[in-house]
């Protein structure tokens, strides 16, 4: 059987049920290509008391895990909530096609955690991401969100340092004629290292303390309660 298990946002985030499942699985994989973890693989292995096998994109997108799950109980651990990335939906489709039983064990994700900024969840538009290669099409999604006065959550690809992401964001905004005013940077939400910044571009250019994982939010039209909460950050 295949189990896709969300780890939540911190080292202790896995649910009691998820932990029970991991302990009885014969093979435990850790999906390691969609996020910069706020803890080490060794720390997670010690918590789970289990050997963890790193799984890159090629491993997850192949049929190897499905083939193993025909014979063994196999767990795939995913940071945050397990079905946020489309790759994992594809894995479930392959499991169905191969008649492999599966179960998804959900958890908290960045989509839940950004509510701590005070920005209301239902006022967010489409999610985009800054890639770790030269591309700026994500800014078109921001423009689309701004056209309906929605907030824009921008995720950041694995390995991209904050100064690099900021430069990419500034260049993309200039190219697509998006005016950057004050925006929000969220660092390691759900962990003891969490930090929420609400600053303008010039202030953030001189700020070097942002650690991974982090995301960026360009606010749309603010409700007065949202203004109050952001103003107190």
Backbone as CSV, one residue per row, in Angstrom:
resi,resn,N_x,N_y,N_z,CA_x,CA_y,CA_z,C_x,C_y,C_z
1,UNK,0.857,-1.191,0.000,0.000,0.000,0.000,0.892,1.241,0.000
2,UNK,0.420,2.309,-0.624,1.145,3.564,-0.693,0.506,4.584,0.242
3,UNK,1.336,5.213,1.067,0.886,6.287,1.938,1.625,7.566,1.547
4,UNK,0.884,8.629,1.277,1.488,9.942,1.038,1.158,10.791,2.257
5,UNK,2.210,11.167,3.000,2.027,11.724,4.332,2.584,13.144,4.408
6,UNK,1.746,14.076,4.811,2.183,15.452,5.001,2.954,15.602,6.305
7,UNK,4.059,16.324,6.255,4.901,16.524,7.438,4.548,17.784,8.216
8,UNK,3.679,18.630,7.655,3.440,19.907,8.305,4.618,20.842,8.087
9,UNK,4.741,21.838,8.943,5.694,22.918,8.703,6.922,22.895,9.608
10,UNK,6.924,22.054,10.627,8.089,22.014,11.509,8.460,20.572,11.826
11,UNK,9.548,20.386,12.522,10.079,19.052,12.773,9.091,18.169,13.536
12,UNK,8.235,18.784,14.355,7.250,18.024,15.129,5.869,18.040,14.487
13,UNK,5.803,18.429,13.221,4.506,18.657,12.601,3.746,17.418,12.170
14,UNK,4.429,16.301,11.990,3.736,15.101,11.531,2.671,14.691,12.549
15,UNK,1.520,14.264,12.082,0.428,13.892,12.978,0.730,12.567,13.677
16,UNK,0.040,12.322,14.755,0.198,11.055,15.482,-0.119,9.883,14.568
17,UNK,-1.186,10.025,13.785,-1.569,8.955,12.864,-0.494,8.752,11.795
18,UNK,0.021,9.869,11.258,1.080,9.768,10.255,2.308,9.080,10.807
19,UNK,2.649,9.396,12.052,3.810,8.772,12.691,3.600,7.273,12.863
20,UNK,2.401,6.877,13.239,2.094,5.448,13.396,2.245,4.710,12.069
21,UNK,1.778,5.340,10.998,1.876,4.721,9.676,3.334,4.576,9.258
22,UNK,4.131,5.629,9.455,5.549,5.596,9.088,6.260,4.447,9.786
23,UNK,5.984,4.260,11.056,6.686,3.245,11.842,6.398,1.832,11.344
24,UNK,5.251,1.627,10.686,4.954,0.277,10.217,5.244,0.068,8.723
25,UNK,5.685,1.148,8.052,6.030,1.017,6.632,7.404,0.361,6.466
26,UNK,7.541,-0.448,5.452,8.800,-1.136,5.175,9.806,-0.216,4.484
27,UNK,9.289,0.789,3.767,10.168,1.720,3.068,9.604,3.130,3.207
28,UNK,10.481,4.081,3.542,10.047,5.458,3.777,10.881,6.393,2.917
29,UNK,10.202,7.107,2.016,10.859,8.067,1.134,10.567,9.484,1.598
30,UNK,11.506,10.380,1.346,11.310,11.801,1.628,11.432,12.584,0.330
31,UNK,10.355,13.199,-0.101,10.382,14.032,-1.312,11.203,15.274,-0.994
32,UNK,12.270,15.489,-1.763,13.245,16.516,-1.373,13.518,17.573,-2.442
33,UNK,12.579,17.770,-3.387,12.885,18.685,-4.492,11.923,19.862,-4.622
34,UNK,11.003,20.025,-3.691,10.055,21.142,-3.830,10.215,22.221,-2.766
35,UNK,11.028,21.971,-1.743,11.144,22.969,-0.674,12.507,22.854,0.001
36,UNK,12.975,23.979,0.524,14.154,23.988,1.388,13.678,23.722,2.819
37,UNK,13.974,22.563,3.346,13.481,22.173,4.663,14.072,23.063,5.770
38,UNK,13.270,23.362,6.809,13.788,24.130,7.945,14.470,23.236,8.987
39,UNK,14.698,21.991,8.644,15.408,21.049,9.508,16.147,20.068,8.615
40,UNK,17.014,19.266,9.206,17.814,18.345,8.407,17.136,16.988,8.274
41,UNK,17.575,16.266,7.274,17.070,14.901,7.080,17.409,14.036,8.292
42,UNK,18.589,14.263,8.861,18.998,13.505,10.043,18.097,13.756,11.236
43,UNK,17.698,15.000,11.438,16.790,15.334,12.538,15.442,14.645,12.357
44,UNK,14.968,14.609,11.112,13.685,13.953,10.840,13.796,12.446,11.055
45,UNK,14.872,11.849,10.591,15.073,10.400,10.758,15.123,10.030,12.240
46,UNK,15.771,10.880,13.038,15.858,10.621,14.479,14.480,10.693,15.129
47,UNK,13.662,11.650,14.694,12.309,11.784,15.236,11.457,10.562,14.884
48,UNK,11.564,10.133,13.631,10.734,9.033,13.153,11.270,7.667,13.570
49,UNK,12.552,7.661,13.973,13.227,6.396,14.318,13.142,5.425,13.143
50,UNK,13.455,5.962,11.974,13.300,5.189,10.745,14.334,5.644,9.728
51,UNK,14.826,4.712,8.929,15.705,5.087,7.827,14.885,5.797,6.756
52,UNK,15.396,6.928,6.295,14.704,7.716,5.278,15.502,7.676,3.979
53,UNK,14.812,7.444,2.872,15.446,7.402,1.557,15.076,8.678,0.804
54,UNK,16.052,9.527,0.443,15.732,10.737,-0.324,15.122,10.372,-1.684
55,UNK,14.098,11.117,-2.091,13.440,10.871,-3.379,13.421,12.162,-4.175
56,UNK,14.187,12.191,-5.271,14.194,13.374,-6.129,13.038,13.308,-7.115
57,UNK,12.938,14.313,-7.979,11.816,14.371,-8.921,11.754,13.136,-9.816
58,UNK,12.917,12.703,-10.301,12.955,11.543,-11.189,12.392,10.307,-10.495
59,UNK,12.739,10.126,-9.227,12.262,8.970,-8.471,10.748,9.030,-8.287
60,UNK,10.241,10.201,-7.890,8.813,10.332,-7.616,7.986,10.205,-8.888
61,UNK,8.500,10.748,-9.996,7.732,10.736,-11.237,7.848,9.410,-11.992
62,UNK,8.741,8.546,-11.563,8.837,7.210,-12.168,7.778,6.310,-11.531
63,UNK,7.697,5.073,-11.987,6.730,4.121,-11.434,7.350,3.232,-10.360
64,UNK,8.591,3.524,-9.966,9.285,2.649,-9.021,8.568,2.568,-7.673
65,UNK,8.131,3.711,-7.142,7.466,3.702,-5.838,6.146,2.949,-5.917
66,UNK,5.430,3.130,-7.031,4.167,2.398,-7.225,4.426,0.899,-7.282
67,UNK,5.455,0.492,-8.007,5.787,-0.934,-8.100,6.118,-1.513,-6.734
68,UNK,6.849,-0.763,-5.919,7.185,-1.233,-4.580,5.938,-1.354,-3.709
69,UNK,4.996,-0.406,-3.885,3.783,-0.395,-3.072,2.834,-1.542,-3.410
70,UNK,3.097,-2.251,-4.508,2.315,-3.453,-4.827,2.640,-4.582,-3.864
71,UNK,3.851,-4.519,-3.293,4.325,-5.626,-2.452,4.529,-5.229,-0.988
72,UNK,4.795,-3.915,-0.766,5.153,-3.441,0.565,4.305,-2.245,0.959
73,UNK,4.274,-1.954,2.252,3.740,-0.672,2.708,4.841,0.366,2.521
74,UNK,4.561,1.367,1.681,5.556,2.377,1.328,5.005,3.758,1.690
75,UNK,5.843,4.582,2.333,5.441,5.953,2.679,6.259,6.952,1.876
76,UNK,5.587,7.961,1.372,6.263,9.113,0.767,5.956,10.310,1.645
77,UNK,6.989,10.865,2.267,6.832,12.016,3.144,6.984,13.300,2.335
78,UNK,6.060,14.230,2.556,6.047,15.479,1.796,5.932,16.647,2.771
79,UNK,6.809,17.634,2.647,6.749,18.811,3.514,5.428,19.535,3.317
80,UNK,4.859,20.013,4.416,3.590,20.718,4.338,2.444,19.752,4.123
81,UNK,1.563,20.096,3.210,0.438,19.238,2.865,0.784,18.438,1.612
82,UNK,0.423,17.150,1.554,1.000,16.265,0.537,0.549,16.451,-0.898
83,UNK,-0.551,17.142,-1.132,-1.054,17.223,-2.504,-0.979,18.623,-3.094
84,UNK,-0.184,19.501,-2.495,-0.032,20.845,-3.044,0.686,20.809,-4.381
85,UNK,1.712,19.959,-4.498,2.467,19.830,-5.751,1.756,18.871,-6.698
86,UNK,1.660,19.230,-7.968,0.909,18.420,-8.936,1.532,17.052,-9.161
87,UNK,2.835,16.927,-8.938,3.504,15.636,-9.099,2.841,14.568,-8.248
88,UNK,2.392,14.942,-7.069,1.854,13.954,-6.140,0.456,13.505,-6.555
89,UNK,-0.291,14.375,-7.208,-1.583,13.972,-7.770,-1.350,12.923,-8.856
90,UNK,-0.331,13.151,-9.668,0.006,12.196,-10.728,0.352,10.836,-10.143
91,UNK,1.026,10.845,-9.004,1.372,9.593,-8.335,0.115,8.827,-7.935
92,UNK,-0.885,9.531,-7.472,-2.147,8.877,-7.114,-2.849,8.326,-8.349
93,UNK,-2.781,9.063,-9.447,-3.371,8.567,-10.691,-2.699,7.262,-11.132
94,UNK,-1.384,7.216,-11.001,-0.648,6.008,-11.364,-1.007,4.858,-10.435
95,UNK,-1.217,5.172,-9.161,-1.610,4.133,-8.203,-2.972,3.545,-8.576
96,UNK,-3.903,4.417,-8.941,-5.227,3.941,-9.363,-5.120,3.060,-10.606
97,UNK,-4.337,3.522,-11.582,-4.189,2.774,-12.837,-3.548,1.412,-12.595
98,UNK,-2.683,1.323,-11.599,-1.979,0.077,-11.298,-2.705,-0.750,-10.235
99,UNK,-3.877,-0.251,-9.811,-4.674,-0.921,-8.785,-3.908,-1.109,-7.487
100,UNK,-3.157,-0.087,-7.139,-2.427,-0.068,-5.873,-3.227,0.754,-4.867
101,UNK,-3.482,0.190,-3.721,-4.209,0.911,-2.684,-3.349,2.056,-2.157
102,UNK,-3.993,3.178,-1.806,-3.248,4.317,-1.290,-4.079,5.072,-0.267
103,UNK,-3.381,5.858,0.531,-4.051,6.730,1.500,-3.250,8.022,1.619
104,UNK,-3.953,9.145,1.682,-3.328,10.450,1.845,-3.581,10.918,3.273
105,UNK,-2.503,11.323,3.960,-2.623,11.838,5.323,-2.231,13.316,5.288
106,UNK,-3.217,14.180,5.463,-3.031,15.611,5.258,-2.373,16.290,6.453
107,UNK,-1.934,17.531,6.231,-1.292,18.306,7.290,-1.371,19.787,6.927
108,UNK,-0.807,20.623,7.790,-0.786,22.066,7.531,0.186,22.393,6.406
109,UNK,-0.078,23.478,5.685,0.801,23.908,4.604,0.984,25.420,4.672
110,UNK,1.822,25.923,3.790,2.033,27.375,3.705,0.734,28.098,3.374
111,UNK,-0.177,27.418,2.676,-1.448,28.038,2.316,-2.282,28.341,3.555
112,UNK,-2.124,27.534,4.611,-2.784,27.823,5.884,-2.020,28.895,6.656
113,UNK,-0.698,28.736,6.675,0.142,29.549,7.560,0.159,31.025,7.194
114,UNK,-0.007,31.368,5.914,0.065,32.793,5.536,-1.065,33.610,6.143
115,UNK,-2.083,32.955,6.682,-3.155,33.691,7.350,-2.639,34.437,8.574
116,UNK,-1.470,34.019,9.100,-0.889,34.698,10.257,-0.456,36.132,9.913
117,UNK,-0.330,36.433,8.645,0.006,37.801,8.238,-1.149,38.761,8.479
118,UNK,-2.349,38.201,8.665,-3.538,39.034,8.797,-4.294,39.182,7.493
119,UNK,-3.679,38.753,6.397,-4.358,38.805,5.100,-5.389,37.675,5.039
120,UNK,-6.580,38.005,4.614,-7.680,37.043,4.651,-7.561,36.034,3.507
121,UNK,-7.689,34.760,3.854,-7.416,33.682,2.908,-8.278,33.752,1.655
122,UNK,-9.535,34.120,1.814,-10.434,34.116,0.663,-10.168,35.269,-0.301
123,UNK,-9.266,36.174,0.080,-8.946,37.311,-0.792,-7.670,37.080,-1.604
124,UNK,-7.105,35.865,-1.534,-5.944,35.534,-2.348,-6.391,35.092,-3.739
125,UNK,-5.600,35.468,-4.744,-5.856,35.018,-6.109,-5.029,33.793,-6.438
126,UNK,-4.641,33.664,-7.702,-3.843,32.521,-8.140,-2.453,32.566,-7.510
127,UNK,-1.922,31.383,-7.226,-0.571,31.265,-6.663,0.431,31.190,-7.809
128,UNK,1.576,31.829,-7.631,2.644,31.746,-8.623,3.947,31.416,-7.910
129,UNK,5.027,31.276,-8.661,6.310,30.980,-8.029,7.451,31.593,-8.826
130,UNK,8.488,32.000,-8.094,9.716,32.495,-8.722,10.615,31.289,-8.962
131,UNK,10.934,30.976,-10.209,11.768,29.809,-10.483,13.240,30.088,-10.238
132,UNK,14.038,29.033,-10.104,15.475,29.217,-9.905,16.222,29.236,-11.234
133,UNK,15.525,29.711,-12.266,16.133,29.980,-13.568,15.486,31.250,-14.107
134,UNK,16.024,31.793,-15.171,15.543,33.083,-15.664,14.186,32.952,-16.353
135,UNK,13.172,33.477,-15.716,11.804,33.484,-16.257,10.991,34.497,-15.455
136,UNK,10.012,35.124,-16.093,9.245,36.151,-15.391,7.745,36.068,-15.653
137,UNK,7.282,34.958,-16.220,5.866,34.847,-16.558,4.974,34.857,-15.318
138,UNK,5.537,34.529,-14.163,4.751,34.540,-12.931,4.177,35.927,-12.639
139,UNK,4.837,36.968,-13.146,4.361,38.322,-12.887,3.038,38.606,-13.601
140,UNK,2.756,37.868,-14.665,1.457,38.007,-15.332,0.335,37.533,-14.416
141,UNK,0.619,36.522,-13.600,-0.371,36.043,-12.627,-0.613,37.118,-11.573
142,UNK,0.458,37.785,-11.165,0.314,38.894,-10.210,-0.567,39.996,-10.800
143,UNK,-0.330,40.340,-12.063,-1.143,41.368,-12.721,-2.614,40.958,-12.774
144,UNK,-2.842,39.685,-13.071,-4.216,39.183,-13.122,-4.877,39.299,-11.752
145,UNK,-4.140,38.933,-10.707,-4.684,39.056,-9.351,-4.975,40.515,-9.010
146,UNK,-4.064,41.390,-9.385,-4.260,42.809,-9.077,-5.469,43.393,-9.794
147,UNK,-5.799,42.841,-10.943,-6.955,43.331,-11.698,-8.263,43.085,-10.951
148,UNK,-8.256,42.108,-10.033,-9.448,41.843,-9.216,-9.182,42.194,-7.743
149,UNK,-8.097,42.950,-7.509,-7.723,43.449,-6.181,-7.424,42.333,-5.188
150,UNK,-6.939,41.187,-5.710,-6.631,40.030,-4.868,-5.166,40.034,-4.444
151,UNK,-4.886,39.372,-3.338,-3.514,39.208,-2.875,-2.807,38.153,-3.727
152,UNK,-1.496,38.302,-3.900,-0.700,37.351,-4.686,0.322,36.661,-3.794
153,UNK,0.164,35.348,-3.657,1.153,34.539,-2.938,2.166,34.029,-3.954
154,UNK,3.436,34.360,-3.726,4.508,33.940,-4.630,5.435,32.991,-3.876
155,UNK,5.429,31.744,-4.268,6.339,30.766,-3.686,7.708,30.914,-4.343
156,UNK,8.718,30.340,-3.734,10.084,30.497,-4.235,10.708,29.115,-4.414
157,UNK,11.278,28.875,-5.577,11.880,27.583,-5.874,13.008,27.240,-4.911
158,UNK,13.231,25.954,-4.756,14.281,25.430,-3.893,15.651,25.969,-4.332
159,UNK,16.451,26.359,-3.353,17.811,26.801,-3.622,17.981,28.277,-3.911
160,UNK,16.886,29.016,-4.044,16.977,30.431,-4.416,17.101,31.294,-3.158
161,UNK,18.227,31.967,-3.029,18.444,32.835,-1.874,17.596,34.098,-1.987
162,UNK,17.302,34.716,-0.845,16.405,35.867,-0.818,16.876,37.034,-1.691
163,UNK,18.150,37.436,-1.629,18.573,38.555,-2.490,18.359,38.258,-3.979
164,UNK,18.591,37.012,-4.380,18.363,36.632,-5.783,16.892,36.732,-6.138
165,UNK,16.040,36.232,-5.255,14.592,36.279,-5.500,14.097,37.715,-5.576
166,UNK,14.651,38.574,-4.718,14.234,39.971,-4.703,14.624,40.667,-6.004
167,UNK,15.836,40.394,-6.480,16.276,40.990,-7.753,15.406,40.504,-8.914
168,UNK,15.083,39.211,-8.899,14.227,38.653,-9.957,12.836,39.277,-9.915
169,UNK,12.321,39.463,-8.703,10.994,40.061,-8.542,10.974,41.499,-9.055
170,UNK,11.991,42.250,-8.722,12.074,43.651,-9.152,12.177,43.757,-10.674
171,UNK,13.006,42.909,-11.282,13.165,42.936,-12.737,11.875,42.535,-13.443
172,UNK,11.219,41.507,-12.920,9.969,41.040,-13.530,8.872,42.088,-13.400
173,UNK,8.809,42.752,-12.262,7.795,43.793,-12.054,8.001,44.957,-13.013
174,UNK,9.263,45.331,-13.209,9.552,46.428,-14.141,9.169,46.041,-15.564
175,UNK,9.493,44.825,-15.970,9.197,44.371,-17.325,7.698,44.306,-17.587
176,UNK,6.946,43.884,-16.589,5.500,43.697,-16.758,4.691,44.877,-16.220
177,UNK,5.362,45.984,-15.947,4.737,47.227,-15.465,3.848,46.997,-14.243
178,UNK,4.385,46.265,-13.295,3.708,46.072,-12.015,4.421,46.940,-10.982
179,UNK,3.680,47.797,-10.317,4.279,48.683,-9.328,4.383,47.955,-7.989
180,UNK,5.597,47.840,-7.477,5.815,47.193,-6.189,5.822,48.244,-5.086
181,UNK,4.855,48.148,-4.200,4.816,49.035,-3.038,5.325,48.223,-1.838
182,UNK,4.635,48.286,-0.728,5.031,47.454,0.407,4.509,46.034,0.183
183,UNK,5.326,45.056,0.488,4.849,43.686,0.394,5.361,42.864,1.561
184,UNK,4.880,41.643,1.645,5.098,40.796,2.813,6.085,39.689,2.474
185,UNK,7.015,39.438,3.377,7.917,38.291,3.263,7.690,37.407,4.489
186,UNK,7.444,36.127,4.248,7.194,35.172,5.329,8.326,34.158,5.370
187,UNK,8.983,34.064,6.486,10.091,33.124,6.657,9.687,32.000,7.605
188,UNK,9.870,30.762,7.147,9.756,29.572,8.011,8.527,29.599,8.908
189,UNK,7.370,29.923,8.329,6.145,29.954,9.118,5.866,28.580,9.721
190,UNK,5.367,28.573,10.936,5.083,27.323,11.617,6.257,26.763,12.387
191,UNK,7.415,27.439,12.343,8.595,26.969,13.061,9.039,28.027,14.073
192,UNK,10.025,27.674,14.902,10.525,28.629,15.892,11.312,29.765,15.234
193,UNK,11.643,29.593,13.947,12.383,30.630,13.218,11.468,31.523,12.387
194,UNK,10.161,31.445,12.619,9.223,32.216,11.796,9.492,33.717,11.902
195,UNK,9.264,34.373,10.800,9.432,35.826,10.750,8.504,36.363,9.662
196,UNK,7.804,37.442,9.952,6.941,38.099,8.966,7.401,39.548,8.842
197,UNK,7.736,39.945,7.620,8.186,41.312,7.350,7.170,42.001,6.440
198,UNK,6.917,43.261,6.707,6.051,44.061,5.839,6.795,45.358,5.549
199,UNK,7.476,45.379,4.401,8.375,46.482,4.087,8.295,46.809,2.597
200,UNK,8.835,47.960,2.234,8.905,48.286,0.820,10.202,47.715,0.235
201,UNK,10.321,47.795,-1.085,11.430,47.166,-1.788,12.787,47.670,-1.298
202,UNK,12.928,48.971,-1.117,14.216,49.546,-0.716,14.647,49.045,0.657
203,UNK,13.667,48.911,1.570,13.975,48.389,2.903,14.432,46.931,2.829
204,UNK,13.777,46.159,1.982,14.109,44.734,1.878,15.433,44.499,1.169
205,UNK,15.822,45.427,0.298,17.100,45.285,-0.402,18.277,45.305,0.561
206,UNK,18.114,45.941,1.680,19.201,46.014,2.664,19.021,44.998,3.785
207,UNK,17.961,44.170,3.684,17.681,43.182,4.725,18.272,41.838,4.299
208,UNK,19.210,41.341,5.073,19.936,40.119,4.678,19.602,38.920,5.553
209,UNK,18.637,39.077,6.451,18.409,38.011,7.429,17.347,36.996,7.090
210,UNK,16.835,36.960,5.868,15.755,36.028,5.536,16.323,34.633,5.277
211,UNK,15.797,33.651,6.008,16.236,32.268,5.859,15.192,31.460,5.091
212,UNK,15.627,30.380,4.491,14.712,29.482,3.781,14.083,28.503,4.774
213,UNK,12.845,28.058,4.481,12.000,28.425,3.334,11.272,29.745,3.580
214,UNK,10.995,30.457,2.507,10.292,31.730,2.624,9.390,31.910,1.403
215,UNK,8.439,32.806,1.526,7.573,33.150,0.396,7.311,34.649,0.442
216,UNK,6.746,35.167,-0.624,6.488,36.602,-0.759,5.007,36.815,-1.076
217,UNK,4.424,37.824,-0.478,3.027,38.161,-0.759,2.952,39.621,-1.207
218,UNK,2.358,39.830,-2.382,2.064,41.189,-2.842,0.582,41.443,-2.546
219,UNK,0.285,42.282,-1.565,-1.118,42.481,-1.184,-1.925,43.176,-2.269
220,UNK,-3.193,42.828,-2.326,-4.139,43.541,-3.167,-4.796,44.635,-2.334
221,UNK,-6.058,44.875,-2.554,-6.770,45.887,-1.775,-6.925,45.377,-0.348
222,UNK,-6.554,46.200,0.625,-6.559,45.783,2.024,-7.844,46.184,2.745
223,UNK,-8.416,45.228,3.467,-9.508,45.504,4.396,-8.910,46.236,5.601
224,UNK,-9.710,47.006,6.319,-9.156,47.780,7.431,-8.557,46.889,8.524
225,UNK,-9.119,45.699,8.697,-8.539,44.768,9.677,-7.180,44.273,9.201
226,UNK,-7.045,43.990,7.906,-5.769,43.590,7.348,-4.722,44.682,7.534
227,UNK,-5.132,45.926,7.323,-4.225,47.058,7.521,-3.737,47.143,8.959
228,UNK,-4.648,46.912,9.876,-4.299,46.980,11.301,-3.267,45.909,11.657
229,UNK,-3.502,44.686,11.180,-2.599,43.587,11.525,-1.235,43.803,10.885
230,UNK,-1.216,44.151,9.600,0.064,44.403,8.924,0.801,45.574,9.539
231,UNK,0.067,46.576,9.957,0.691,47.740,10.558,1.377,47.432,11.871
232,UNK,0.934,46.344,12.521,1.530,45.968,13.793,2.689,45.003,13.676
233,UNK,3.042,44.624,12.434,4.148,43.673,12.227,5.498,44.388,12.352
